[in-house]
Amino acid sequence: MKPTLCAAGKQLREQFDDTYPDRDRTSDGWIADARHLSAGTSDHIPSPESGLVHAIDVDRDVSGTAKPDLMPNIADQLRVLAKTDKRIKYIIFESRIASAKSLWRWKPYTGANKHTHHCHISFTSKGDQDGSFFNIPLLGATK
């Protein structure tokens, strides 16, 4: 089965691309590399049942010039949205993780990759087919 990014991941990546067309994509990714595979568990590994991948990484340099650094604000807007948008499973950025388990508060992240060069967003199965727009002000929302 060919790996495919879940609909929510495709939509969020498209919003980043549309809002910041000149952004740096060096640290972008969605499909597991050897490091993810050796760890054994990662939302970047395609589901054996569906082939769907449930995570994206987005380079922190969305402005294309490294300044202003908008990713801390975008990550926080994603965190706030995740309180009501059940497609988002967790977010990791700058050695912090937020999930429903922590009531969407930032907690220290102690994994090997501190996620300082990119923001990691994982999606629940609700995002498998739901590619609706993410209402995030810094990613094109009008409100």
C-alpha positions, 0 to 999 in steps of 0.5 A: 500500500502506498503511503499517503498523508492524512487529509488534515495533514495535507490541508494544514501543509497547504495552509502553510504553503499558501500563507508563506509561499517563500518559506524555508522547507529544509526541515519539512517532512511527513514520511518516516525516515530511518530514524523514525523507523528505528524508533519503532513508533511514530505518527510519521510511519504509515499505518499498516491498515490504511497506509495513512501517515498522521504527522507533518513537520514544518520548518520553523522559518516560515518568513523565508528570512528567519525573521520575524520568527513566527513559528512560536506564535503559530504553534501556540495558535495550533495548540489553542485550536486543538482544544476544540479541533479533535483532528490534532493529536499533539504538537511538539515544538522547542522542547515542549509538547501539548496534547489533550493529556496535558489539557493542551498546556505546554509541557517539557518534551524530553525526546531525542529530537528537541524540535527546535528547527521545525514544528511537529503536528500529529493528527488523530484518525478524525483527520484521516478524511477531514481536510477542512480548513484550520481556523488559525489566524497566522495561517490564513483565517480571517477571524 
